[in-house]
Amino acid sequence: MHKNIDHIPASHYETLYRHRLTQEDKERVQRLFGMFLGTKKYHNYSKEVKPHQTQAMRYMLELKADSYMYINRDTLDVTTEEDPKAI
């Protein structure tokens, strides 16, 4: 994970961080991720493993996206929501 966003042109900052998920959208994403939990066959992520093979079985313990990434517009460092210069 990047420690800052200096690889992104400054002209894109506001556009990138203007759109935040609502709490309802976050909950919908979590429900979607919940469909991947447990033991399932993920053969398409395993090189040369066919869907019916035991080697295709994977056990997903946790999958979540429940927080935003905030960037200080001056320093370009990762910060918190409370930072007045956070985007």
Secondary structure, DSSP 8 states (H G I E B T S, - for coil): --SB-TTS-GGGHHHHHH----HHHHHHHHHHHHTT-EEEE-GGGSTT--TTSGGGEEEE---------EEBTTT-BEE-TT-TTB-
